Amino acid sequence: MVLALGGDREHVEKTYWRTTNGVVQMKVVDNHCIFYKDGCCVHQGRPWRCAEWPLHPSILLDENNFKAIADSCPGIKAEVGYEEFCRILRSLMARSLPLVS
């Protein structure tokens, strides 16, 4: 991400990141990721978790997360149902490892 933004790590960290309990996340502006402007504006340098979107693990924690993400992503077929979707997502997550660059 630092390379994609053309800055130094300290600037990127201070300007774009928030850290909660040691977990780095993107800052949020108007209820969206700071990089979301009609789509991701750092797509080539996005974090691996963003590359997994919309298959975000938060879906497994709360059915409301599933509903909110399904409402914003036409690729998630809500008619499959929450339990079946979670079963499929767990299976996918068990087979893949995050890509770290």
N, CA, C and O of each residue as an XYZ file, in Angstrom:
404
protein
N       0.820     -1.181      0.000
C       0.000      0.000      0.000
C       0.868      1.251      0.000
O       0.564      2.222     -0.693
N       1.930      1.231      0.762
C       2.811      2.393      0.810
C       3.337      2.701     -0.586
O       3.365      3.861     -0.997
N       3.749      1.676     -1.312
C       4.239      1.887     -2.681
C       3.137      2.401     -3.594
O       3.378      3.281     -4.421
N       1.930      1.860     -3.453
C       0.811      2.280     -4.302
C       0.464      3.749     -4.075
O       0.031      4.439     -4.998
N       0.654      4.221     -2.848
C       0.334      5.612     -2.531
C       1.497      6.553     -2.816
O       1.326      7.773     -2.817
N       2.673      5.994     -3.057
C       3.825      6.816     -3.395
C       4.343      7.661     -2.244
O       4.975      8.693     -2.468
N       4.087      7.240     -1.034
C       4.562      7.991      0.128
C       5.468      7.144      0.979
O       5.875      6.053      0.580
N       5.783      7.650      2.154
C       6.569      6.845      3.074
C       5.626      6.212      4.097
O       4.494      6.661      4.279
N       6.103      5.180      4.749
C       5.266      4.410      5.661
C       4.701      5.280      6.789
O       3.525      5.157      7.131
N       5.507      6.133      7.353
C       5.054      6.972      8.466
C       3.869      7.851      8.046
O       2.897      7.977      8.790
N       3.950      8.453      6.868
C       2.851      9.286      6.372
C       1.590      8.454      6.142
O       0.494      8.850      6.539
N       1.755      7.305      5.501
C       0.607      6.436      5.219
C      -0.033      5.975      6.517
O      -1.256      5.999      6.656
N       0.787      5.559      7.462
C       0.268      5.087      8.748
C      -0.499      6.190      9.475
O      -1.594      5.951      9.984
N       0.058      7.377      9.525
C      -0.573      8.487     10.238
C      -1.841      8.976      9.543
O      -2.823      9.325     10.198
N      -1.810      8.998      8.235
C      -2.917      9.576      7.463
C      -4.068      8.612      7.227
O      -5.227      9.028      7.250
N      -3.782      7.335      6.999
C      -4.795      6.402      6.514
C      -5.143      5.250      7.437
O      -6.210      4.652      7.298
N      -4.263      4.926      8.380
C      -4.491      3.739      9.186
C      -4.998      4.081     10.572
O      -4.737      5.159     11.106
N      -5.732      3.134     11.141
C      -6.072      3.174     12.555
C      -5.731      1.800     13.110
O      -5.940      0.785     12.446
N      -5.216      1.773     14.309
C      -4.806      0.512     14.925
C      -5.650      0.279     16.166
O      -5.725      1.130     17.053
N      -6.284     -0.886     16.216
C      -7.113     -1.262     17.350
C      -6.633     -2.603     17.867
O      -6.678     -3.602     17.150
N      -6.173     -2.630     19.106
C      -5.662     -3.872     19.695
C      -4.616     -4.537     18.812
O      -4.603     -5.759     18.667
N      -3.739     -3.728     18.221
C      -2.662     -4.251     17.382
C      -3.073     -4.621     15.975
O      -2.240     -5.097     15.204
N      -4.330     -4.419     15.610
C      -4.817     -4.748     14.266
C      -4.925     -3.458     13.455
O      -5.616     -2.520     13.853
N      -4.240     -3.419     12.323
C      -4.278     -2.244     11.461
C      -5.510     -2.310     10.573
O      -5.776     -3.321      9.923
N      -6.250     -1.219     10.558
C      -7.425     -1.085      9.693
C      -7.342      0.261      9.007
O      -6.581      1.134      9.424
N      -8.108      0.424      7.974
C      -8.168      1.698      7.294
C      -9.078      2.635      8.081
O     -10.060      2.194      8.677
N      -8.754      3.921      8.083
C      -9.639      4.897      8.712
C     -10.952      4.923      7.949
O     -11.010      4.543      6.780
N     -11.995      5.370      8.611
C     -13.328      5.411      8.034
C     -13.754      6.870      7.882
O     -13.606      7.671      8.805
N     -14.281      7.200      6.711
C     -14.810      8.531      6.425
C     -16.209      8.351      5.851
O     -16.391      7.598      4.894
N     -17.177      9.018      6.409
C     -18.571      8.897      5.956
C     -19.031      7.444      5.901
O     -19.707      7.033      4.958
N     -18.657      6.671      6.921
C     -19.042      5.264      7.061
C     -18.445      4.338      6.010
O     -18.934      3.224      5.816
N     -17.406      4.781      5.336
C     -16.726      3.948      4.339
C     -15.226      4.016      4.570
O     -14.723      4.939      5.210
N     -14.533      3.043      4.048
C     -13.076      3.052      4.064
C     -12.588      4.371      3.461
O     -13.167      4.871      2.497
N     -11.537      4.919      4.028
C     -10.993      6.189      3.561
C     -10.599      6.143      2.084
O     -10.531      7.185      1.431
N     -10.341      4.961      1.559
C      -9.936      4.815      0.159
C     -11.092      4.566     -0.800
O     -10.878      4.399     -2.001
N     -12.311      4.540     -0.281
C     -13.458      4.260     -1.154
C     -14.008      5.568     -1.725
O     -14.562      6.404     -1.011
N     -13.834      5.710     -3.034
C     -14.371      6.859     -3.764
C     -14.846      6.318     -5.109
O     -14.063      6.249     -6.057
N     -16.112      5.937     -5.202
C     -16.638      5.262     -6.398
C     -15.810      4.034     -6.724
O     -15.554      3.745     -7.893
N     -15.397      3.319     -5.709
C     -14.548      2.148     -5.843
C     -13.258      2.378     -5.078
O     -13.010      3.479     -4.585
N     -12.449      1.360     -4.980
C     -11.198      1.445     -4.231
C     -10.166      2.236     -5.028
O      -9.868      1.907     -6.176
N      -9.626      3.277     -4.410
C      -8.641      4.105     -5.118
C      -7.206      3.640     -4.856
O      -6.268      4.275     -5.338
N      -7.008      2.552     -4.107
C      -5.681      1.952     -3.923
C      -5.752      0.460     -4.239
O      -5.089     -0.357     -3.598
N      -6.549      0.126     -5.215
C      -6.834     -1.273     -5.523
C      -5.563     -2.118     -5.663
O      -5.495     -3.220     -5.119
N      -4.575     -1.623     -6.374
C      -3.349     -2.409     -6.583
C      -2.545     -2.596     -5.296
O      -1.772     -3.548     -5.187
N      -2.714     -1.707     -4.331
C      -1.951     -1.803     -3.105
C      -2.795     -2.097     -1.876
O      -2.361     -1.871     -0.747
N      -3.993     -2.598     -2.099
C      -4.909     -2.821     -0.979
C      -4.405     -3.941     -0.074
O      -3.697     -4.841     -0.526
N      -4.775     -3.882      1.211
C      -4.393     -4.950      2.141
C      -5.054     -6.274      1.755
O      -6.081     -6.291      1.077
N      -4.456     -7.374      2.193
C      -4.992     -8.687      1.801
C      -6.425     -8.862      2.259
O      -7.211     -9.501      1.560
N      -6.794     -8.315      3.414
C      -8.175     -8.468      3.894
C      -9.138     -7.798      2.916
O     -10.228     -8.312      2.665
N      -8.741     -6.667      2.371
C      -9.597     -5.982      1.396
C      -9.731     -6.806      0.116
O     -10.782     -6.807     -0.525
N      -8.671     -7.495     -0.242
C      -8.712     -8.336     -1.436
C      -9.713     -9.473     -1.278
O     -10.216    -10.008     -2.266
N     -10.000     -9.837     -0.035
C     -10.966    -10.900      0.225
C     -12.410    -10.408      0.232
O     -13.336    -11.219      0.255
N     -12.615     -9.089      0.213
C     -13.958     -8.529      0.259
C     -14.782     -9.064     -0.893
O     -14.265     -9.141     -2.008
N     -16.007     -9.429     -0.694
C     -16.855     -9.244      0.469
C     -16.870    -10.434      1.427
O     -17.733    -10.509      2.302
N     -15.942    -11.347      1.273
C     -15.924    -12.537      2.133
C     -15.182    -12.233      3.430
O     -14.141    -12.822      3.722
N     -15.731    -11.320      4.184
C     -15.107    -10.835      5.404
C     -15.510    -11.712      6.589
O     -16.686    -12.047      6.732
N     -14.553    -12.086      7.438
C     -14.859    -12.957      8.577
C     -15.913    -12.400      9.537
O     -16.516    -13.164     10.291
N     -16.143    -11.096      9.525
C     -17.156    -10.527     10.422
C     -18.543    -11.085     10.119
O     -19.433    -11.046     10.969
N     -18.722    -11.594      8.930
C     -19.995    -12.218      8.564
C     -20.285    -13.400      9.490
O     -21.436    -13.657      9.843
N     -19.232    -14.112      9.876
C     -19.397    -15.302     10.705
C     -19.786    -14.969     12.138
O     -20.271    -15.835     12.866
N     -19.579    -13.736     12.544
C     -19.827    -13.342     13.927
C     -21.249    -12.866     14.179
O     -21.745    -12.934     15.303
N     -21.901    -12.385     13.125
C     -23.196    -11.745     13.331
C     -23.994    -11.768     12.033
O     -23.512    -11.311     10.996
N     -25.184    -12.285     12.087
C     -26.028    -12.350     10.893
C     -26.320    -10.962     10.338
O     -26.537    -10.811      9.136
N     -26.329     -9.951     11.195
C     -26.556     -8.589     10.713
C     -25.420     -8.118      9.799
O     -25.657     -7.360      8.858
N     -24.194     -8.560     10.071
C     -23.075     -8.250      9.176
C     -23.312     -8.877      7.809
O     -23.071     -8.253      6.776
N     -23.786    -10.115      7.817
C     -24.108    -10.793      6.559
C     -25.145     -9.999      5.775
O     -24.991     -9.780      4.574
N     -26.192     -9.574      6.453
C     -27.264     -8.828      5.781
C     -26.750     -7.502      5.227
O     -27.080     -7.128      4.101
N     -25.944     -6.791      6.015
C     -25.424     -5.493      5.577
C     -24.501     -5.652      4.371
O     -24.590     -4.883      3.414
N     -23.623     -6.641      4.415
C     -22.699     -6.849      3.304
C     -23.452     -7.354      2.079
O     -23.165     -6.927      0.961
N     -24.410     -8.255      2.274
C     -25.210     -8.760      1.149
C     -25.993     -7.634      0.485
O     -26.169     -7.635     -0.733
N     -26.463     -6.677      1.277
C     -27.200     -5.544      0.712
C     -26.314     -4.669     -0.165
O     -26.801     -4.031     -1.098
N     -25.016     -4.634      0.129
C     -24.124     -3.766     -0.632
C     -23.347     -4.500     -1.718
O     -22.631     -3.871     -2.497
N     -23.479     -5.818     -1.779
C     -22.706     -6.594     -2.750
C     -23.607     -7.561     -3.507
O     -24.104     -8.529     -2.931
N     -23.818     -7.305     -4.790
C     -24.678     -8.201     -5.575
C     -24.093     -9.592     -5.767
O     -24.805    -10.507     -6.181
N     -22.808     -9.766     -5.474
C     -22.182    -11.072     -5.624
C     -22.546    -12.050     -4.519
O     -22.387    -13.259     -4.682
N     -23.031    -11.540     -3.404
C     -23.459    -12.416     -2.313
C     -24.930    -12.742     -2.518
O     -25.782    -11.854     -2.553
N     -25.203    -13.999     -2.649
C     -26.577    -14.456     -2.879
C     -27.249    -14.735     -1.537
O     -27.148    -15.832     -0.988
N     -27.931    -13.721     -1.028
C     -28.548    -13.812      0.295
C     -29.577    -14.932      0.378
O     -29.841    -15.457      1.460
N     -30.154    -15.296     -0.753
C     -31.177    -16.341     -0.741
C     -30.615    -17.707     -0.341
O     -31.384    -18.612     -0.017
N     -29.300    -17.871     -0.357
C     -28.675    -19.109      0.103
C     -28.953    -19.306      1.591
O     -29.060    -20.433      2.074
N     -29.067    -18.191      2.302
C     -29.313    -18.247      3.736
C     -28.037    -18.100      4.524
O     -26.954    -18.456      4.058
N     -28.173    -17.578      5.711
C     -27.018    -17.258      6.548
C     -26.208    -18.490      6.933
O     -24.985    -18.494      6.788
N     -26.857    -19.515      7.413
C     -26.133    -20.707      7.873
C     -25.347    -21.371      6.744
O     -24.190    -21.748      6.929
N     -25.967    -21.512      5.588
C     -25.282    -22.143      4.448
C     -24.141    -21.257      3.960
O     -23.066    -21.757      3.628
N     -24.365    -19.953      3.914
C     -23.307    -19.037      3.499
C     -22.108    -19.171      4.446
O     -20.966    -19.225      3.988
N     -22.353    -19.225      5.750
C     -21.280    -19.363      6.730
C     -20.541    -20.682      6.553
O     -19.316    -20.729      6.674
N     -21.262    -21.736      6.271
C     -20.612    -23.035      6.044
C     -19.661    -22.955      4.854
O     -18.531    -23.440      4.921
N     -20.121    -22.342      3.770
C     -19.296    -22.205      2.564
C     -18.089    -21.305      2.839
O     -16.970    -21.628      2.441
N     -18.313    -20.185      3.514
C     -17.223    -19.252      3.810
C     -16.168    -19.901      4.705
O     -14.971    -19.742      4.466
N     -16.603    -20.625      5.726
C     -15.640    -21.327      6.588
C     -14.800    -22.311      5.783
O     -13.597    -22.441      6.009
N     -15.432    -22.996      4.854
C     -14.726    -23.957      4.006
C     -13.683    -23.238      3.141
O     -12.550    -23.703      3.011
N     -14.069    -22.119      2.560
C     -13.136    -21.347      1.730
C     -11.972    -20.813      2.558
O     -10.819    -20.857      2.130
N     -12.285    -20.314      3.735
C     -11.244    -19.761      4.590
C     -10.266    -20.833      5.058
O      -9.076    -20.561      5.216
N     -10.752    -22.031      5.276
C      -9.886    -23.125      5.723
C      -8.910    -23.563      4.631
O      -7.830    -24.078      4.919
N      -9.303    -23.351      3.383
C      -8.452    -23.778      2.257
C      -7.461    -22.723      1.814
O      -6.531    -23.040      1.072
N      -7.623    -21.474      2.242
C      -6.747    -20.417      1.745
C      -5.974    -19.759      2.874
O      -6.411    -19.731      4.025
N      -4.833    -19.241      2.518
C      -4.004    -18.474      3.448
C      -3.940    -17.045      2.931
O      -3.958    -16.832      1.719
N      -3.868    -16.077      3.810
C      -3.763    -14.691      3.345
C      -2.458    -14.469      2.581
O      -1.423    -15.050      2.905
N      -2.531    -13.634      1.584
C      -1.349    -13.262      0.827
C      -0.689    -12.073      1.515
O      -1.303    -11.017      1.670
N       0.523    -12.246      1.914
C       1.238    -11.176      2.595
C       2.302    -10.663      1.648
O       3.101    -11.430      1.112
N       2.301     -9.355      1.451
C       3.326     -8.797      0.554
C       4.239     -7.872      1.315
O       5.165     -7.304      0.736
